[in-house]
């Protein structure tokens, strides 16, 4: 790879990470200040969860670049981000590119508490694979409950 191609790739990676940092921050603000039913329309329309596996392959191509940007930004920002904040940020970034994934809300199998409430998890599935919230096979079993496309 030539030096100029390397520089261009570095700037693209920097840009996507900065964009992801902004979207993560926006997601955190929305989740903390506005009721879910008021902003969930930004995620998409509620739909079924058919074929939305958290154990799917990692996203590829332009979706993979978005996934990498979210992961980098979340790692370097001084605050933590929940799985729903990451999935929301990724969905916003996909929509800006004219694509959309599915933000899936699910329950962890080992997270059922005595009061009947489950421990939840959110992940983002695109056309090429899982962008955020991916769980390695055997690590956890998740049951998709709802999705926004």
KOLLOFI-931692 format. One line per 8 residues: number of its first residue (from 1); their letters; for each residue x, y, z of C-alpha. Coordinates in steps of 0.02 Angstrom, whole numbers, plus 32768, in hexadecimal, padded with zeros to 4 digits. Layout:
# residues N
NUM = a = X/Y/Z; ...
//
This chain:
# residues 149
1 = xxxxxxxx = 8000/8000/8000; 8042/80AB/7FD4; 805F/8130/8057; 7FD2/819D/8011; 7F56/810C/8019; 7F8B/80ED/80CC; 7F6F/81A3/80F9; 7EC3/81A2/80A7
9 = xxxxxxxx = 7E94/8104/8106; 7ED0/8153/81AA; 7E65/81EE/818D; 7DCD/8182/8162; 7DE5/811E/8202; 7DF9/81BF/8267; 7D5D/820B/8218; 7CF2/8171/8239
17 = xxxxxxxx = 7D2F/816B/82EE; 7D05/8223/8308; 7C59/8208/82BB; 7C3F/8171/832A; 7C72/81D6/83C4; 7BED/8256/8398; 7B67/81D2/837C; 7B93/8177/841E
25 = xxxxxxxx = 7B85/821B/847C; 7ADE/8241/8429; 7A9E/8194/8454; 7AD2/81A7/850A; 7A7A/8250/8516; 79DB/820C/84C5; 79D4/8175/8537; 79F0/81DD/85D3
33 = xxxxxxxx = 797A/826C/85AE; 78EC/8230/853F; 7875/819F/8559; 7898/810A/84E8; 77EF/8111/8493; 7812/81C6/845E; 78B8/81A5/8407; 78AA/80EE/83D6
41 = xxxxxxxx = 7861/8124/832E; 7912/815B/8302; 7947/80A4/830E; 78C1/8069/8294; 7819/8014/8296; 77F7/7F88/8313; 77FE/7EE2/82B9; 7818/7E28/82D2
49 = xxxxxxxx = 78C0/7DDF/8301; 78CD/7D58/827C; 7981/7D35/824B; 79CE/7DB6/82C0; 7A52/7D4D/8317; 7ACE/7D9D/838F; 7B46/7D0F/8367; 7B4D/7D3A/82AF
57 = xxxxxxxx = 7BEC/7D65/8254; 7C3B/7E11/826F; 7C03/7E96/81F3; 7C6A/7EAE/8156; 7C8C/7F3B/80DB; 7C44/7FE5/8102; 7BE0/7F9C/8192; 7C81/7F55/81D9
65 = xxxxxxxx = 7CCF/8002/81D0; 7C3C/8049/8234; 7C50/7FBC/82B3; 7D09/7FE0/82C4; 7CE8/809B/82DA; 7C6A/8079/8366; 7CE2/8002/83BD; 7D75/807C/83B2
73 = xxxxxxxx = 7D12/8113/83EB; 7CC6/80B4/847E; 7D72/8077/84B2; 7DC3/8123/84B2; 7D39/8192/84F5; 7D44/81B2/85B2; 7C94/8170/85D7; 7C48/80C3/85C5
81 = xxxxxxxx = 7BC0/8099/8549; 7B36/8019/855A; 7B10/7F9A/84D4; 7A71/7FFB/84A6; 7AD4/809D/8492; 7B51/8044/8420; 7AC8/7FF2/83B8; 7A6A/8097/83A8
89 = xxxxxxxx = 7B07/80F5/8373; 7B2B/8070/82F0; 7A79/8079/82AE; 7A84/8136/829F; 7B28/8126/823F; 7ADF/80A4/81C9; 7A47/8112/81A8; 7AB9/81A4/817C
97 = xxxxxxxx = 7B03/8133/80F6; 7A59/8105/80AF; 7A59/8059/8100; 7A06/8014/819A; 7A22/7F83/820B; 79B6/7F39/8291; 79CC/7F6A/8347; 799D/7ECD/83A5
105 = xxxxxxxx = 796C/7EC7/845C; 797D/7E1E/84AF; 798A/7DC5/8555; 7A1E/7D65/8599; 79F2/7CB2/85C5; 7A53/7CB4/8667; 7A12/7D60/8697; 7964/7D34/86D5
113 = xxxxxxxx = 7952/7D79/8783; 78E0/7D38/880E; 7865/7DC5/87EC; 784F/7D85/8739; 78AB/7E14/86E8; 7936/7DE7/8670; 79DD/7E35/864E; 79D7/7E85/85A3
121 = xxxxxxxx = 7A50/7EA0/8515; 7A46/7F04/8475; 7AA3/7EE7/83D4; 7AA5/7F2A/8323; 7A98/7EB6/828E; 7ABA/7EF6/81DF; 7AAD/7EA5/8135; 7B5C/7E5B/8143
129 = xxxxxxxx = 7B5F/7E29/81FA; 7B5F/7E67/82AE; 7BA3/7F18/82C8; 7B94/7F2E/8384; 7B6F/7EBE/8419; 7BAF/7E1F/83C5; 7BC0/7D8A/843A; 7C37/7CFC/8412
137 = xxxxxxxx = 7BEC/7C4F/83FF; 7BDB/7BF7/84A5; 7BFA/7C95/850B; 7B43/7CC2/8525; 7A99/7C8F/84E6; 7A28/7D20/84BA; 7971/7D1E/848B; 793C/7DAC/8416
145 = xxxxx = 789E/7DFE/8457; 7883/7E95/83E6; 78D9/7EEE/8357; 78D7/7F97/8303; 78FB/7F9D/8247
//
